Structure formats: structure tokens, C-alpha cells
Amino acid sequence: MPRRPDKLKLNALLYGTGSHVVGWRHPQAAPNGNRDFAHYRRMAQTAERGKLDALFIADVVATQGSHIDSLRRSARADTFEPLTLLAALAAVTERIGLIATATTTYNAPYHIARKFASLDHLSGGRAGWNLVTSVVPDEAANFGADTHLAHAQRYARADEFREVVAGLWDSWEDDAFIEDKAAGLHFDHEKLHVLNHQGTHFRVRGPLNVARSPQGHPVLVQAGSSEAGRELAARCAEVIFTAQHRLEDARAFYSDVKARLARYGRQPDHLKILPGVMPIVGASEADARDKLRELQALIDPVLGLRLLADNAGDFDLSGYPLDGPLPDLPPSNRSKSRQQGIVDLARRENLTIRQLYERFASAGVVTGTPKTIADRFEEWFETYGADGFNVAFAWAPGGLDDFVELVVPELQRRGLFRTEYEGPTLRDQLGLPRPAFVRRPSTVRGDVTGPVSAEAP
Ligand SMILES: Cc1cc2nc3c(=O)[nH]c(=O)nc-3n(C[C@H](O)[C@H](O)[C@H](O)COP(=O)(O)O)c2cc1C
């Protein structure tokens, strides 16, 4: 097999109690992991010992679910706010990247530009922003809305949001702060640029009250895979987090997204495609499968049925035998195509209700030995299904420990993964260029609040 010139990119997707819905019940899991900083610190340092590219914190701005009988059986009701958590982890790590999720639907661009620029400074250039537009219905209710904006509107807002943020990150040229004690001047006002953005969704004057950050712009990560999501990624994302379970689908996604970059004057390797994966490592294949089986057995049916209902329309299957077939379902008022997909899967593979929800709970799980998991990573990488992976851990910290102690050395031995960090910044690890300062056409110069003189575009 021809060897690619680059190396795998690997992020650790950290969730305190683990990413499997009942990971928190695993004998080696920290059940209070979502609110235990010492536990997060240990995980961050383990991931850094493994030379992983970044810590990745997914997020929704609500409890994950509002059906109390299932919510109380999951560990999805409490979690740290990602930027706050990563700011604390920045102080106890040296090199690993720090990627936080933040939604464009329930934030203002100035806040986001400021917080991520601050994290980039605090961490010496290790910040990344996972831009999401929000999908979980419960989030809307926390922000005075009954439902999210429609999909197209969310993306239109996201696009303008991202432009404003980028413009704010270029409020100051890199060498604007001269700090000249003798002259009594802290910055060179010629190198201050006021954005004065007036758009469809936002009016933002600027400038940002944070200097241009070590990476110029924190790394932009994106996780949408619809047509609009792919276009947004092609236009501006530097990492895309995607859910792909079959190599042929991953390769199709990979080539589709990479092919879109040329239209925006971008090089294909300036966008890293990282599918999610949740490895469960065993001493043998059977051992790894047993570990998964033991975990799945901890799923209370109340939780399992809710997982199904959330994915396939809000129906109640509690009256049906769990080890019997899926009954015919009433029409869904959520996504008809997703409901049909689930019915098709159940019929095609003759799955019981229990097997069906177990399938959802284990989406992304790959069981195997360090060798077979490395084989899979290698095949996906070498055949251009992925540039690397966002690696989740079914339970924590055990799943992460196994990955770093057993799988990473195997990948390193094969020359597929680094043995030392490439430099101080997340862009260094990912092989991404540092964006040069861009003087925007809308920029005006002069007093921030007083009269302004227009600059030549
Ligand atoms: C692998 C993956 C991870 C995601 N993680 C988050 C997340 O942490 N928070 C969030 O609000 N949305 C998350 N999303 C949702 C996406 O950001 C996006 O809003 C959603 O997929 C709808 O966009 P699409 O229609 O373009 O796919 C994730 C999506 C994918 C595929």
C-alpha cells in the first residue's frame, strides 16, 4: 500500500463519564467525571502523553434530553461549559490543542471572537472553535424560542457570524502593540482596524478588545454534513468532524468535500477530515466484543427506548416486548427519512427492539485488538477515507488510557502517527497555515467612537 506523506491526525473527544450513553456505569468509569476537574486534568495529560493533536469538547446548551425518566439514567444532564473547561486545561498542559464547541445560533459573534482569541493567547496558540448551528430541540427553549431557526437560516446566520468573527480577529495587525514606554504609546493606531460590519444578521462595529492571537485565527472546525454544511466547510473549515461508519461512505464524503475546496481557492490538505470513532480495545477480538456486550447490558430499556424515539420519531414502544420485532410505526412528525431508515434497518437485519437500540448506543464503536484497530485506522487513512479521527471513549478514563497505552504505540510503530509534537500551536500539529492578517474592505480607521475616515479597500 502506498504510504501517504502526512500522518494521522487524532483528537481526543473528551466527555467526563465517557461517550457511551451508559459509560458512566462501567466499573472503570468515574461516575462524577462530568464535574471533576482532577479527572479532566488527568485525561488531558494522558492524551498529551499520547501526542494527540487536540482535546475536543462537544456541546449542546441544554441537558441532553428532557424526558426525566431516561435523562436520570444517563450522565447527560450536567457538563462543564467547554471554553471554561479548556481554559483551565490550558494551564495544566503544554502542547495539545484545545477545541471547544460553540453554537452560532445562540451566541453573538463578538463574544465568540473574544473568547476564542483569549483562549488562543492563554494557551500559546492551541485554540480551535467547533462551529455548530445547534440541532437539539431543547436548546431553543433556553433562549426564548420554541424551535430553532430553519436549517437554511441557521446556516446563513452561521456564515455571516463566521465572517464577522474572522473580521474581528483581524482587528489588530500582528505587531500593533508596540508598548513603547518612552513614547507613552501602547499600540500603533495605524495597525488598528475597525470592522464596521453591517450585514443581514449582525451589525458589529469592533474592534475586538483582544490582540491578534498567536495562531492569527484559532483553528476552525465544523461538523455539518448536509449540502449547506459541506459548502460551509469547503469555504472556511480547517477540520471537519463527521459521522461515517463505512469506509465506502467515508471515501465518498472525503472526495466530495475535498473537491469543493478548489472553488474557494483552497488546497485540499488545508481541510482535515476526521470521522468520529469509539474504539473498545481488548486482548483479543472476543475480549473486546465481551467488553462491549457487558456495557450494552447496562442500558436500561427506558433509556434505550428513548434513544430510539429520539432518533426515529417520538413514539412509545414501552408496551412491546423488547426481544420481539419492531412493530409498524405511526407516521413520524420528526424526520420521515430517519424513521424509514430505522424501520429498514430493523427489517433488513431482523433486529429486535433491544438490538436496535443497542445499535444506536454503539454507533461509532469499533472493537478489536490494538493491532486490528490500527489496521482499520491505517486502511481508512491510506485509502483517503479520513485524514485522521476524532476518537471518543466509551467510558473514562479507562477507554482513553487503553487507546493511549495500546493503540497509539502501534500507530507510531507503523510510522502513521507522530512521536513528538511538531511545534507549539495547534496549526503546527495539524499542518495548517497561519492566516495572514487581512485588511477588510469594510474596515475604517480612526477613532473607535468618533469620526472615522474610510480606508481604501
Ligand atoms: C460528528 C458530529 C458531531 C457533532 N457535534 C455537535 C455538537 O457537539 N454540538 C452541536 O450542537 N451539534 C453538533 N453536531 C451537529 C452539527 O454541527 C450540525 O448542526 C448538524 O449536523 C446539522 O447540520 P447538517 O444538516 O449540515 O448535518 C455534530 C454533527 C456531527 C455529524
The ligand as a Gaussian input file, in Angstrom:
#p B3LYP/6-31G(d) Opt

LIG

0 1
 C      -19.957000      14.061000      14.214000
 C      -20.827000      15.236000      14.551000
 C      -20.661000      15.899000      15.771000
 C      -21.468000      16.974000      16.112000
 N      -21.305000      17.597000      17.320000
 C      -22.152000      18.581000      17.677000
 C      -22.060000      19.217000      18.948000
 O      -21.189000      18.920000      19.763000
 N      -22.960000      20.167000      19.248000
 C      -23.938000      20.555000      18.381000
 O      -24.720000      21.434000      18.710000
 N      -24.041000      19.974000      17.157000
 C      -23.181000      19.007000      16.821000
 N      -23.307000      18.427000      15.579000
 C      -24.340000      18.937000      14.670000
 C      -23.751000      19.720000      13.511000
 O      -22.945000      20.771000      13.931000
 C      -24.831000      20.270000      12.616000
 O      -25.504000      21.326000      13.250000
 C      -25.811000      19.202000      12.272000
 O      -25.115000      18.080000      11.803000
 C      -26.779000      19.693000      11.234000
 O      -26.076000      20.103000      10.143000
 P      -26.144000      19.318000       8.798000
 O      -27.582000      19.295000       8.446000
 O      -25.277000      20.144000       7.893000
 O      -25.564000      17.942000       9.024000
 C      -22.477000      17.376000      15.229000
 C      -22.631000      16.718000      13.999000
 C      -21.830000      15.675000      13.659000
 C      -22.023000      14.991000      12.325000

